[in-house]
Amino acid sequence: MRNHLTRLAILLVLALGLGASGAWALPDGVSVKDAAAIEDVITRQLEAFKRDDAAQAYAFAGPSIRTLFPTPEIFIEMVRRGYPPVYRSRQVEFGPLAMRDGELVQTVELVGPDGSSATALYSLVRNPSGAWVISGCSLIPSTRVTT
């Protein structure tokens, strides 16, 4: 219930065009419904990683990821080894959604299993059925201080 209320609050903030920074607005052509669906896709994939549910985590991967990692098992092993904050996030906070170099990118602040923070930049595309899928994820150092 708390998670649902948090999502509703975020949607309201996005609808008003404001965020924690006071200046978040959705990119042109991206609706509040799209923003919620994107957050849901990322959240559900993070939850699948926590359960070691390779098939479910892989279900949210777009074609470019599936080409590089042709099975759910190969995919989850890559994430486990190379993306510990994604694989076992202890804390997740969504940041702005923006267009960067022609790609839709969702910023997500993560706290990893060791307590260190990282910023994940998720790129997203629509699949042929119109659903949002993850086409990539880059981790960059975070300036965020965790306690």
Z-matrix of the N, CA and C atoms (Angstrom, degrees):
N
C 1 1.454
C 2 1.535 1 110.20
N 3 1.344 2 116.37 1 -44.09
C 4 1.456 3 120.70 2 -179.72
C 5 1.528 4 110.52 3 -61.48
N 6 1.343 5 116.45 4 -43.00
C 7 1.458 6 121.24 5 179.10
C 8 1.529 7 110.04 6 -61.35
N 9 1.325 8 116.90 7 -41.25
C 10 1.465 9 121.42 8 178.78
C 11 1.528 10 110.50 9 -62.86
N 12 1.319 11 117.05 10 -43.44
C 13 1.460 12 120.55 11 179.18
C 14 1.522 13 111.08 12 -65.36
N 15 1.340 14 116.69 13 -37.57
C 16 1.458 15 120.58 14 177.60
C 17 1.516 16 110.12 15 -62.49
N 18 1.332 17 116.94 16 -44.31
C 19 1.466 18 120.47 17 178.90
C 20 1.525 19 111.27 18 -62.57
N 21 1.324 20 117.41 19 -40.92
C 22 1.466 21 120.24 20 178.31
C 23 1.522 22 110.83 21 -62.76
N 24 1.333 23 116.65 22 -40.25
C 25 1.460 24 120.12 23 178.45
C 26 1.519 25 110.79 24 -64.20
N 27 1.333 26 117.14 25 -40.84
C 28 1.457 27 121.00 26 178.58
C 29 1.524 28 110.00 27 -63.89
N 30 1.328 29 116.60 28 -42.81
C 31 1.465 30 119.88 29 178.81
C 32 1.528 31 111.08 30 -61.23
N 33 1.310 32 116.44 31 -40.37
C 34 1.456 33 119.88 32 178.64
C 35 1.524 34 110.29 33 -63.22
N 36 1.315 35 116.14 34 -44.03
C 37 1.459 36 120.77 35 178.40
C 38 1.520 37 110.17 36 -61.31
N 39 1.346 38 116.75 37 -45.01
C 40 1.464 39 120.17 38 178.62
C 41 1.526 40 111.23 39 -62.78
N 42 1.320 41 116.20 40 -40.19
C 43 1.460 42 119.90 41 -179.58
C 44 1.530 43 111.05 42 -63.06
N 45 1.289 44 116.31 43 -32.69
C 46 1.464 45 120.51 44 178.57
C 47 1.520 46 112.05 45 -82.13
N 48 1.363 47 115.84 46 -9.29
C 49 1.456 48 119.39 47 178.92
C 50 1.505 49 113.38 48 80.58
N 51 1.313 50 116.71 49 18.91
C 52 1.454 51 120.64 50 -179.57
C 53 1.513 52 109.73 51 -123.59
N 54 1.316 53 116.68 52 153.86
C 55 1.451 54 121.89 53 175.65
C 56 1.503 55 108.94 54 -139.40
N 57 1.325 56 116.13 55 -166.51
C 58 1.456 57 120.70 56 -179.41
C 59 1.524 58 110.44 57 -58.67
N 60 1.324 59 116.97 58 -33.26
C 61 1.459 60 120.09 59 179.24
C 62 1.522 61 111.57 60 -78.00
N 63 1.324 62 116.56 61 -11.67
C 64 1.455 63 120.79 62 -179.16
C 65 1.519 64 113.14 63 85.95
N 66 1.344 65 117.92 64 2.69
C 67 1.456 66 118.81 65 -175.13
C 68 1.522 67 113.65 66 -138.76
N 69 1.295 68 120.01 67 13.82
C 70 1.464 69 120.32 68 -179.09
C 71 1.511 70 110.37 69 -73.03
N 72 1.274 71 114.75 70 134.60
C 73 1.459 72 121.81 71 173.57
C 74 1.517 73 106.67 72 -139.52
N 75 1.303 74 116.17 73 152.19
C 76 1.459 75 120.11 74 179.51
C 77 1.523 76 109.94 75 -75.17
N 78 1.342 77 115.62 76 145.26
C 79 1.468 78 118.36 77 176.43
C 80 1.529 79 110.50 78 -63.16
N 81 1.314 80 116.27 79 156.00
C 82 1.463 81 121.23 80 176.94
C 83 1.522 82 109.90 81 -54.42
N 84 1.329 83 115.96 82 135.46
C 85 1.454 84 121.49 83 176.93
C 86 1.520 85 114.67 84 83.38
N 87 1.338 86 117.84 85 -0.84
C 88 1.463 87 121.70 86 179.15
C 89 1.522 88 108.10 87 -108.36
N 90 1.310 89 115.54 88 121.52
C 91 1.467 90 120.24 89 -177.91
C 92 1.527 91 110.85 90 -89.29
N 93 1.309 92 115.35 91 168.03
C 94 1.463 93 121.20 92 174.53
C 95 1.532 94 108.97 93 -60.51
N 96 1.335 95 116.18 94 -38.14
C 97 1.468 96 120.75 95 177.76
C 98 1.534 97 110.49 96 -62.55
N 99 1.332 98 117.26 97 -42.26
C 100 1.466 99 120.83 98 176.29
C 101 1.529 100 110.88 99 -60.52
N 102 1.325 101 116.47 100 -46.22
C 103 1.467 102 120.99 101 -179.25
C 104 1.524 103 110.83 102 -59.40
N 105 1.322 104 116.78 103 -41.49
C 106 1.472 105 120.46 104 178.67
C 107 1.524 106 110.62 105 -66.74
N 108 1.325 107 117.32 106 -40.41
C 109 1.466 108 120.74 107 179.04
C 110 1.521 109 111.03 108 -65.30
N 111 1.318 110 117.35 109 -38.85
C 112 1.465 111 121.64 110 178.16
C 113 1.524 112 110.31 111 -64.24
N 114 1.308 113 116.79 112 -46.15
C 115 1.463 114 120.20 113 177.68
C 116 1.525 115 110.70 114 -60.82
N 117 1.316 116 116.23 115 -40.15
C 118 1.463 117 120.73 116 -179.82
C 119 1.535 118 111.40 117 -63.87
N 120 1.323 119 117.09 118 -43.29
C 121 1.469 120 121.34 119 179.44
C 122 1.528 121 110.15 120 -59.65
N 123 1.323 122 116.51 121 -47.80
C 124 1.464 123 120.44 122 -178.94
C 125 1.523 124 110.33 123 -64.98
N 126 1.318 125 116.94 124 -45.09
C 127 1.465 126 121.24 125 179.99
C 128 1.526 127 111.12 126 -60.26
N 129 1.326 128 116.36 127 -45.29
C 130 1.466 129 119.69 128 -179.02
C 131 1.525 130 111.82 129 -66.09
N 132 1.333 131 116.74 130 -35.19
C 133 1.458 132 118.25 131 177.19
C 134 1.535 133 110.27 132 -68.55
N 135 1.315 134 117.71 133 -42.68
C 136 1.469 135 120.68 134 177.59
C 137 1.529 136 110.81 135 -59.72
N 138 1.336 137 116.60 136 -40.75
C 139 1.469 138 120.34 137 178.04
C 140 1.526 139 111.17 138 -65.47
N 141 1.323 140 117.46 139 -37.66
C 142 1.472 141 121.11 140 177.58
C 143 1.525 142 110.60 141 -64.36
N 144 1.332 143 116.94 142 -40.82
C 145 1.467 144 119.51 143 176.92
C 146 1.525 145 110.91 144 -60.12
N 147 1.315 146 117.17 145 -42.76
C 148 1.473 147 120.62 146 -179.77
C 149 1.525 148 111.81 147 -61.22
N 150 1.329 149 117.02 148 -29.46
C 151 1.473 150 121.54 149 179.61
C 152 1.529 151 111.82 150 -91.95
N 153 1.334 152 117.09 151 0.60
C 154 1.470 153 121.96 152 -173.81
C 155 1.522 154 111.43 153 56.91
N 156 1.315 155 116.02 154 35.72
C 157 1.458 156 122.21 155 178.71
C 158 1.528 157 108.29 156 -93.35
N 159 1.335 158 115.15 157 84.87
C 160 1.463 159 121.25 158 -175.29
C 161 1.523 160 111.77 159 -59.28
N 162 1.320 161 117.07 160 -43.96
C 163 1.466 162 120.41 161 -177.53
C 164 1.526 163 111.38 162 -62.08
N 165 1.334 164 117.38 163 -43.25
C 166 1.465 165 120.49 164 -179.44
C 167 1.526 166 110.79 165 -68.54
N 168 1.326 167 117.92 166 -43.26
C 169 1.465 168 120.87 167 178.66
C 170 1.528 169 110.26 168 -60.83
N 171 1.313 170 116.44 169 -40.81
C 172 1.463 171 123.01 170 -179.10
C 173 1.532 172 111.28 171 -67.81
N 174 1.307 173 117.17 172 -27.92
C 175 1.466 174 121.42 173 -179.68
C 176 1.527 175 112.03 174 -61.25
N 177 1.331 176 117.53 175 -23.31
C 178 1.463 177 121.99 176 -179.13
C 179 1.527 178 112.48 177 -94.65
N 180 1.329 179 116.85 178 0.71
C 181 1.463 180 122.03 179 -179.32
C 182 1.522 181 110.24 180 -86.20
N 183 1.313 182 115.34 181 135.68
C 184 1.460 183 121.03 182 179.12
C 185 1.520 184 112.27 183 -81.47
N 186 1.316 185 115.94 184 178.37
C 187 1.464 186 121.65 185 -176.11
C 188 1.531 187 114.69 186 -57.64
N 189 1.329 188 117.54 187 -38.18
C 190 1.468 189 118.92 188 -178.49
C 191 1.531 190 111.26 189 -64.95
N 192 1.320 191 116.93 190 -37.73
C 193 1.469 192 120.64 191 177.67
C 194 1.518 193 109.73 192 -70.40
N 195 1.311 194 117.33 193 -41.48
C 196 1.465 195 121.38 194 -179.15
C 197 1.528 196 111.97 195 -64.95
N 198 1.318 197 116.51 196 -30.29
C 199 1.466 198 119.81 197 176.51
C 200 1.528 199 110.33 198 -68.33
N 201 1.323 200 116.53 199 -43.19
C 202 1.466 201 120.81 200 -179.52
C 203 1.525 202 112.76 201 -72.74
N 204 1.325 203 116.50 202 -34.61
C 205 1.471 204 122.68 203 -175.83
C 206 1.519 205 107.20 204 -128.77
N 207 1.347 206 117.20 205 90.58
C 208 1.470 207 121.15 206 -168.10
C 209 1.527 208 117.14 207 -73.46
N 210 1.327 209 118.75 208 -7.45
C 211 1.463 210 119.36 209 176.77
C 212 1.530 211 109.89 210 -133.84
N 213 1.332 212 116.78 211 155.54
C 214 1.465 213 119.50 212 177.06
C 215 1.534 214 112.30 213 -57.96
N 216 1.310 215 117.17 214 -36.35
C 217 1.467 216 120.84 215 -177.91
C 218 1.527 217 111.43 216 -67.44
N 219 1.323 218 116.91 217 -42.19
C 220 1.463 219 120.17 218 178.01
C 221 1.529 220 109.55 219 -65.86
N 222 1.315 221 115.81 220 -41.24
C 223 1.462 222 121.00 221 179.87
C 224 1.520 223 111.87 222 -61.11
N 225 1.319 224 117.91 223 -51.55
C 226 1.468 225 119.93 224 -176.23
C 227 1.529 226 111.07 225 -67.28
N 228 1.316 227 117.77 226 -31.62
C 229 1.465 228 120.17 227 177.11
C 230 1.527 229 110.33 228 -67.03
N 231 1.325 230 117.23 229 -40.08
C 232 1.457 231 120.82 230 176.51
C 233 1.524 232 110.59 231 -61.68
N 234 1.319 233 116.99 232 -44.77
C 235 1.467 234 120.55 233 179.69
C 236 1.526 235 110.09 234 -65.30
N 237 1.317 236 117.06 235 -43.02
C 238 1.475 237 121.00 236 179.78
C 239 1.532 238 111.05 237 -57.69
N 240 1.314 239 116.48 238 -44.35
C 241 1.474 240 120.92 239 -176.97
C 242 1.528 241 113.38 240 -79.36
N 243 1.318 242 116.83 241 -39.62
C 244 1.452 243 119.71 242 -171.47
C 245 1.511 244 117.17 243 -101.35
N 246 1.332 245 117.11 244 -14.11
C 247 1.458 246 121.10 245 -174.63
C 248 1.534 247 111.44 246 -136.03
N 249 1.330 248 119.03 247 58.99
C 250 1.471 249 119.97 248 -177.77
C 251 1.530 250 114.87 249 -53.39
N 252 1.354 251 119.48 250 -38.93
C 253 1.472 252 117.54 251 178.65
C 254 1.534 253 113.16 252 -65.17
N 255 1.326 254 117.00 253 -27.48
C 256 1.460 255 121.27 254 177.37
C 257 1.523 256 109.49 255 -80.26
N 258 1.317 257 116.03 256 -44.34
C 259 1.460 258 121.79 257 -176.34
C 260 1.530 259 112.26 258 -64.01
N 261 1.300 260 116.86 259 -39.40
C 262 1.469 261 120.52 260 -177.80
C 263 1.525 262 111.29 261 -136.72
N 264 1.318 263 116.01 262 57.25
C 265 1.464 264 119.63 263 -179.62
C 266 1.523 265 110.78 264 -64.25
N 267 1.314 266 115.06 265 135.88
C 268 1.471 267 120.66 266 175.57
C 269 1.523 268 110.78 267 -95.31
N 270 1.318 269 115.40 268 -24.42
C 271 1.466 270 120.35 269 -179.46
C 272 1.519 271 107.59 270 -148.03
N 273 1.333 272 115.71 271 141.49
C 274 1.462 273 122.01 272 -178.00
C 275 1.523 274 108.36 273 -134.73
N 276 1.324 275 116.10 274 130.22
C 277 1.463 276 120.55 275 176.68
C 278 1.529 277 108.26 276 -137.46
N 279 1.317 278 115.70 277 121.46
C 280 1.448 279 120.42 278 -178.80
C 281 1.517 280 110.86 279 -80.47
N 282 1.316 281 114.84 280 135.88
C 283 1.454 282 122.43 281 176.65
C 284 1.515 283 109.77 282 -107.13
N 285 1.320 284 116.20 283 -153.44
C 286 1.458 285 119.61 284 -176.43
C 287 1.523 286 113.50 285 -71.96
N 288 1.303 287 114.10 286 153.91
C 289 1.459 288 124.22 287 173.69
C 290 1.526 289 105.03 288 -106.69
N 291 1.333 290 116.68 289 128.66
C 292 1.465 291 119.18 290 -173.85
C 293 1.521 292 111.18 291 -147.14
N 294 1.321 293 115.30 292 161.49
C 295 1.457 294 121.39 293 170.57
C 296 1.528 295 106.86 294 -92.31
N 297 1.334 296 114.97 295 126.97
C 298 1.469 297 120.59 296 177.71
C 299 1.513 298 107.91 297 -132.97
N 300 1.310 299 116.22 298 119.16
C 301 1.465 300 121.78 299 -179.78
C 302 1.530 301 111.88 300 50.94
N 303 1.321 302 115.86 301 41.62
C 304 1.453 303 121.20 302 176.98
C 305 1.516 304 115.09 303 80.32
N 306 1.339 305 117.87 304 3.52
C 307 1.471 306 121.42 305 178.88
C 308 1.519 307 110.14 306 -114.33
N 309 1.313 308 115.80 307 144.71
C 310 1.449 309 121.24 308 174.11
C 311 1.525 310 107.84 309 -80.78
N 312 1.326 311 116.81 310 123.22
C 313 1.463 312 121.63 311 -174.51
C 314 1.525 313 110.10 312 -127.22
N 315 1.340 314 115.28 313 128.11
C 316 1.462 315 122.64 314 176.68
C 317 1.525 316 108.01 315 -104.19
N 318 1.324 317 116.84 316 123.01
C 319 1.461 318 121.95 317 176.14
C 320 1.523 319 108.73 318 -86.27
N 321 1.340 320 115.78 319 132.39
C 322 1.457 321 121.21 320 179.06
C 323 1.519 322 108.24 321 -134.97
N 324 1.316 323 116.05 322 124.37
C 325 1.465 324 121.38 323 175.10
C 326 1.524 325 107.75 324 -88.41
N 327 1.323 326 115.70 325 128.19
C 328 1.462 327 121.42 326 -177.44
C 329 1.520 328 110.32 327 -123.66
N 330 1.310 329 115.31 328 147.68
C 331 1.458 330 121.25 329 167.51
C 332 1.516 331 105.39 330 -113.21
N 333 1.330 332 114.97 331 122.72
C 334 1.451 333 120.86 332 -175.62
C 335 1.515 334 113.18 333 -81.81
N 336 1.328 335 115.79 334 -179.05
C 337 1.463 336 120.82 335 -176.07
C 338 1.524 337 113.21 336 -64.10
N 339 1.337 338 117.16 337 -24.18
C 340 1.461 339 120.52 338 179.97
C 341 1.528 340 112.25 339 -92.78
N 342 1.326 341 117.22 340 3.00
C 343 1.461 342 121.41 341 179.15
C 344 1.516 343 114.16 342 90.48
N 345 1.321 344 117.98 343 -4.53
C 346 1.460 345 119.47 344 178.79
C 347 1.526 346 109.87 345 -82.16
N 348 1.328 347 115.16 346 152.41
C 349 1.456 348 119.08 347 -178.79
C 350 1.522 349 110.45 348 -101.79
N 351 1.315 350 115.03 349 153.35
C 352 1.456 351 122.51 350 177.79
C 353 1.518 352 107.84 351 -147.91
N 354 1.304 353 115.59 352 152.91
C 355 1.452 354 121.29 353 174.14
C 356 1.522 355 107.52 354 -104.72
N 357 1.313 356 116.00 355 123.85
C 358 1.462 357 121.35 356 176.57
C 359 1.520 358 107.83 357 -101.59
N 360 1.322 359 115.37 358 132.02
C 361 1.456 360 121.67 359 175.41
C 362 1.519 361 106.82 360 -110.34
N 363 1.321 362 115.81 361 103.92
C 364 1.466 363 122.16 362 -179.13
C 365 1.518 364 109.25 363 -92.19
N 366 1.330 365 117.15 364 125.16
C 367 1.462 366 119.98 365 171.20
C 368 1.523 367 107.46 366 -96.50
N 369 1.319 368 115.26 367 144.47
C 370 1.464 369 121.00 368 -174.00
C 371 1.517 370 111.18 369 -135.68
N 372 1.326 371 114.58 370 148.38
C 373 1.465 372 122.41 371 175.73
C 374 1.521 373 107.96 372 -138.66
N 375 1.303 374 115.64 373 163.96
C 376 1.467 375 119.99 374 173.57
C 377 1.528 376 108.40 375 -88.92
N 378 1.327 377 115.83 376 139.46
C 379 1.459 378 119.22 377 174.45
C 380 1.531 379 108.14 378 -84.24
N 381 1.340 380 118.81 379 175.26
C 382 1.472 381 120.23 380 -177.23
C 383 1.534 382 114.47 381 -56.81
N 384 1.342 383 117.50 382 -26.90
C 385 1.467 384 119.13 383 179.16
C 386 1.532 385 112.24 384 -83.44
N 387 1.351 386 116.76 385 -4.14
C 388 1.464 387 120.67 386 179.05
C 389 1.504 388 114.66 387 96.83
N 390 1.331 389 118.10 388 -4.68
C 391 1.464 390 121.36 389 179.27
C 392 1.530 391 109.81 390 -79.42
N 393 1.316 392 116.13 391 149.06
C 394 1.461 393 121.09 392 176.47
C 395 1.520 394 110.07 393 -77.17
N 396 1.336 395 116.69 394 137.19
C 397 1.462 396 123.14 395 174.85
C 398 1.527 397 108.26 396 -134.10
N 399 1.309 398 115.05 397 158.73
C 400 1.466 399 121.73 398 -177.85
C 401 1.526 400 108.69 399 -86.14
N 402 1.328 401 116.05 400 124.54
C 403 1.463 402 120.12 401 -179.82
C 404 1.519 403 112.58 402 -103.48
N 405 1.330 404 117.23 403 -7.09
C 406 1.459 405 120.77 404 177.35
C 407 1.511 406 110.73 405 177.49
N 408 1.314 407 114.84 406 162.34
C 409 1.458 408 120.94 407 176.59
C 410 1.521 409 108.00 408 -149.27
N 411 1.316 410 115.62 409 126.28
C 412 1.463 411 121.47 410 176.30
C 413 1.513 412 108.14 411 -117.58
N 414 1.313 413 115.65 412 137.75
C 415 1.456 414 120.29 413 174.70
C 416 1.519 415 108.55 414 -102.74
N 417 1.321 416 115.40 415 133.54
C 418 1.452 417 120.64 416 174.74
C 419 1.525 418 107.65 417 -127.11
N 420 1.316 419 116.47 418 155.11
C 421 1.473 420 118.07 419 178.49
C 422 1.522 421 110.71 420 -58.90
N 423 1.292 422 114.99 421 143.67
C 424 1.457 423 120.67 422 178.86
C 425 1.514 424 110.06 423 -103.14
N 426 1.300 425 115.36 424 143.10
C 427 1.476 426 120.00 425 176.04
C 428 1.522 427 110.10 426 -91.10
N 429 1.302 428 115.48 427 -0.05
C 430 1.460 429 121.89 428 -178.47
C 431 1.531 430 110.29 429 -71.04
N 432 1.302 431 115.49 430 139.01
C 433 1.461 432 120.75 431 178.25
C 434 1.529 433 108.05 432 -99.30
N 435 1.336 434 116.16 433 128.38
C 436 1.471 435 119.76 434 179.37
C 437 1.519 436 109.23 435 -104.92
N 438 1.314 437 113.66 436 153.99
C 439 1.462 438 118.78 437 177.80
C 440 1.489 439 111.21 438 -117.32
